[in-house]
């Protein structure tokens, strides 16, 4: 590469589609999909600033070399209101200074004061990020819970309707008790045969059997 050529490096990551194209089913099956980045254990650089992996998510102002304008224990709402008022007053002072004496060295001091106030406001707002993340997660979980309850209720309604339809179909079935009773063979005659004299003639036995068969035929 010649000295006249410059390397262009994007400060932001590429769009997700640049990564999705590498994670096809064929690449994943053959092991060609890019591996996820390894976890960072020491330090890393983001947007030109160096961060340590052990640092808290929201670093205190003292760790960033910034003078704190409010005490350690404070009411965030009250301090944000005070910072907002101070920001407005300093901005009006800067405007007045620019009108009266634009070349005054106090102009740089007012700009530094405004920058410091903006940093404090930004820091206080960032301290609400964990609370915002928890609330967002709570809302998402509550929405999922209500959706699952609604799906379960709809499923129960469909189940009750199916059970009702089955019960109605069973009630509308024809009664087969009369038809089944016609196929029942009366056993009284057999009991009579068992209790009768075993020495009865074969002709009497055949007569009883013929009578039973005739009764069955009549019932059919």
C-alpha positions in Angstrom: 0.0 0.0 0.0 1.4 3.4 -1.0 1.8 6.2 1.4 -0.8 8.2 -0.4 -3.5 5.6 0.3 -5.4 5.9 3.5 -7.2 3.2 5.4 -10.8 4.0 6.2 -12.0 2.5 9.5 -15.7 2.7 10.5 -16.2 3.8 14.1 -19.5 1.8 14.2 -20.0 -1.9 13.6 -21.3 -3.1 10.3 -25.0 -3.6 9.9 -26.3 -7.0 11.1 -26.9 -8.2 7.5 -23.2 -8.3 6.9 -23.0 -11.0 9.6 -26.2 -12.8 8.8 -25.0 -13.8 5.3 -22.2 -15.9 7.0 -24.6 -17.8 9.2 -26.4 -19.9 6.6 -27.5 -23.5 7.4 -24.8 -24.9 5.1 -22.1 -22.9 6.7 -23.2 -23.8 10.2 -23.5 -27.5 9.2 -20.0 -27.5 7.8 -18.5 -25.4 10.6 -17.7 -22.4 8.4 -19.8 -19.9 10.4 -17.7 -17.3 12.2 -17.1 -18.0 15.8 -18.5 -15.5 18.4 -15.9 -13.0 19.7 -14.1 -14.2 22.9 -15.0 -12.5 26.2 -12.8 -9.6 27.1 -10.9 -10.0 30.4 -8.6 -7.0 30.5 -9.3 -3.7 28.7 -10.9 -2.6 25.4 -11.3 0.6 23.4 -14.7 1.9 22.4 -15.3 5.2 20.6 -11.7 6.2 21.2 -11.9 5.7 25.0 -10.2 2.9 26.9 -12.3 0.9 29.3 -11.5 -1.9 31.7 -13.6 -5.1 31.9 -13.7 -4.8 35.7 -15.0 -1.2 35.7 -18.7 -0.7 36.8 -21.2 -0.1 34.1 -21.5 3.5 35.2 -18.2 4.8 36.4 -18.2 7.5 39.1 -17.2 11.0 38.1 -14.0 10.9 40.2 -12.8 7.9 38.2 -13.2 10.0 35.0 -11.2 12.9 36.5 -14.3 15.1 36.7 -15.1 17.3 39.8 -18.4 16.4 41.4 -20.8 19.3 41.9 -23.3 17.5 44.1 -22.8 15.5 47.4 -22.5 11.7 47.6 -26.1 11.3 49.0 -28.6 13.4 47.1 -32.0 13.5 45.5 -31.6 12.9 41.8 -34.7 14.8 40.8 -33.8 17.8 42.9 -30.2 17.8 41.6 -31.3 17.5 38.0 -33.6 20.5 38.5 -30.7 22.5 40.1 -28.4 21.6 37.3 -30.9 22.6 34.7 -31.4 26.0 36.4 -27.6 26.5 36.6 -27.2 25.5 32.9 -29.8 28.2 32.0 -28.1 30.9 34.1 -24.7 30.1 32.7 -26.0 30.1 29.2 -27.5 33.6 29.7 -24.3 34.8 31.3 -22.4 33.5 28.2 -24.8 35.4 25.9 -24.4 38.6 27.9 -20.6 38.2 27.8 -20.6 37.7 24.1 -22.6 40.8 23.6 -20.5 43.0 26.0 -17.0 41.7 25.5 -16.6 38.8 22.9 -12.8 38.7 23.3 -13.0 38.3 27.1 -11.1 35.2 28.5 -14.1 34.6 30.7 -15.9 33.2 27.6 -13.8 30.0 27.7 -14.6 29.7 31.5 -18.3 29.9 30.8 -18.0 27.3 28.0 -16.1 25.0 30.5 -18.8 25.5 33.1 -21.5 24.7 30.6 -19.6 21.5 29.5 -19.2 20.5 33.2 -22.9 21.0 33.8 -23.8 18.9 30.7 -21.5 16.1 31.9 -23.2 16.0 35.3 -26.7 16.0 33.8 -25.6 13.2 31.4 -24.1 11.2 34.3 -27.2 11.5 36.5 -29.4 10.4 33.6 -27.1 7.4 32.9 -27.5 6.3 36.5 -31.2 5.7 35.7 -30.2 3.2 32.9 -30.2 0.1 35.2 -33.6 1.0 36.6 -34.8 1.6 33.0 -33.5 -1.8 31.9 -35.2 -3.5 34.8 -38.5 -1.8 34.1 -38.3 -2.6 30.4 -37.6 -6.3 31.3 -40.5 -6.2 33.8 -42.9 -4.8 31.2 -41.8 -7.4 28.6 -42.3 -10.3 31.0 -45.7 -8.9 32.1 -46.7 -8.7 28.4 -45.6 -12.3 27.8 -47.4 -13.5 30.9 -50.7 -11.8 29.8 -50.3 -13.2 26.3 -49.8 -16.7 27.7 -52.8 -16.3 30.0 -54.9 -15.2 27.1 -53.8 -18.1 24.9 -54.6 -20.5 27.8 -58.0 -19.0 28.2 -58.8 -19.3 24.5 -57.6 -22.9 24.5 -59.8 -23.7 27.5 -62.8 -22.1 25.8 -62.2 -24.3 22.7 -61.7 -27.4 24.9 -65.0 -26.7 26.7 -66.8 -26.3 23.4 -65.4 -29.6 22.0 -66.5 -31.4 25.2 -69.9 -29.9 24.9 -70.2 -31.0 21.3 -69.1 -34.5 22.2 -71.6 -34.7 25.0 -74.4 -33.5 22.7 -73.4 -36.0 20.0 -73.5 -38.8 22.6 -77.0 -37.7 23.8 -78.3 -37.7 20.2 -77.2 -41.3 19.6 -80.1 -43.8 19.1 -81.0 -46.0 22.0 -79.9 -49.5 21.3 -81.1 -51.1 24.5 -84.3 -52.5 22.9 -82.3 -54.0 20.0 -79.8 -55.5 22.4 -82.6 -57.0 24.6 -83.9 -58.9 21.6 -80.6 -60.7 21.3 -80.6 -61.8 24.9 -81.3 -65.5 25.1 -83.7 -66.4 28.0 -81.9 -68.7 30.4 -85.0 -69.7 32.4 -85.5 -72.6 30.1 -81.9 -73.8 30.6 -82.3 -73.5 34.3 -85.5 -75.6 34.0 -83.6 -78.2 32.0 -80.9 -78.3 34.7 -83.4 -78.9 37.5 -85.6 -81.3 35.6 -85.2 -85.0 35.7 -82.0 -86.2 33.9 -83.9 -89.3 32.7 -86.4 -87.2 30.6 -86.7 -88.5 27.1 -84.7 -86.9 24.2 -87.9 -85.9 22.5 -88.9 -83.6 25.4 -85.4 -82.0 25.3 -85.7 -81.3 21.6 -89.2 -79.9 22.2 -87.9 -77.4 24.8 -85.1 -76.3 22.5 -87.4 -75.8 19.6 -89.6 -73.7 21.8 -86.6 -71.5 22.8 -85.6 -71.0 19.2 -89.2 -70.1 18.2 -89.3 -67.5 21.0 -86.1 -65.9 19.7 -87.3 -65.9 16.2 -90.6 -64.2 17.3 -88.7 -61.5 19.2 -86.6 -60.7 16.1 
